[in-house]
Amino acid sequence: MFRTRVHNLFVSSDGYAAGDRVTLEQPIGEAGALFSKFDGRVIHGIRGIDDPVTVDQALFSMWGQGIGAEIMGRRKFGPQSGEWLDDGWRGWWGDEPPFRTPVFVLTHFPREAIEFANGTSFHFVDASPGEALRLAGAAADGLDVRIGGGPSTVSAFLQADLVDFLHLAITPIVLGTGVRIWDDLAGLEDRFSVESISTASGLTHQLWNRKSRQ
Amino acid sequence: MFRTRVHNLFVSSDGYAAGDRVTLEQPIGEAGALFSKFDGRVIHGIRGIDDPVTVDQALFSMWGQGIGAEIMGRRKFGPQSGEWLDDGWRGWWGDEPPFRTPVFVLTHFPREAIEFANGTSFHFVDASPGEALRLAGAAADGLDVRIGGGPSTVSAFLQADLVDFLHLAITPIVLGTGVRIWDDLAGLEDRFSVESISTASGLTHQLWNRKSRQ
């Protein structure tokens, strides 16, 4: 049985996990401070990062372990909304998207899939969280499925009780604005066991494991 | 430039990291309690372990990341000593040794290499730590080299200042006997930056990063 996993979700002290406005210039909106301690190379393992190897990085490096597919919201794929334009957009990541698996992009405007040589393919589906998870689970071929964000997508999967594992990195900053992660999730902790540790960087990591799987 | 890394080295409160006597029945001597919280499947990533996914397991899962070769002491390969007997011994691990890379076994009695279909090969070398590291570094082909133990081998590489990264799991038990890890290493901390965290299981993880690499 596969797990549905969320990794490296940075959340501010006031509960924001992305900026309000996503533009070509600001892929994560005005919330860049959330990720100031994140070296993105670590998602493929600690080999690729600079010294020192920290507890933060060890935890971030789980991102790619045993993952066979990702589900993401449309805003993670690009800044556009509405009907797709014939603009050649193939995502933020150039010729080497880091996913290396099938990726299911949730959108009300399905379109043809986009494939890359490194194993990444984007599939555009108008689907509920449950339907998307069935598609991704089949594509993952026995491996786990990552819910890749943004925060609204993670929140929707949490509300549908479809997340087995959630790694949050609580960042001690106050954003004041952005995309909220905790709306409509009161009592979420009842469904999970939660382990928390704080590290030398000031981050607090929370590992949420869904109880019904244990 | 590659790192020389030690992972998942369990150490008792009184500084022992293995049992005294290694036999066919007790591959780790009388020190089994050191590993009572360790699910060995995690070395290939969190996908393979049971729920919940804990901080302990996230840290243990670094073991295989970006590793291209291992160096181990002879006692990790088998309980024999002296001249090799023609007994068909191919290590403790059956047909699927977990290493999946070249492994250099330090011994005063070199012999022919042993190869497995899963990418593991054992090479028996009579070499100093520095010589062994040159061989392993070349075999690792741009990836990192793991010093796989046992404790005497780790200690020898630490004394030679050839370890870049060391992950210790301090286990709150008192063994009273076994193979000591800290002998002849007084002041070791001067050469490293050390990050410590304790987890819900009672383990304390220490990540030692060699300063001269930073």
Interface residues (C-beta under 8 A of the other chain):
Chain A: R3 G45 I46 R47 G48 D51 P52 V53 T54 V55 A58 L59 S61 M62 Q65 G66 I67 L143 D144 D164 F165 S193 E195 I197 S198 T199 A200 H205 L207 N209 R210 R213 Q214
Chain B: R3 G45 I46 R47 G48 D51 P52 V53 T54 V55 A58 L59 S61 M62 Q65 G66 I67 L143 D144 D164 F165 S193 E195 I197 T199 A200 H205 L207 N209 R210 R213 Q214
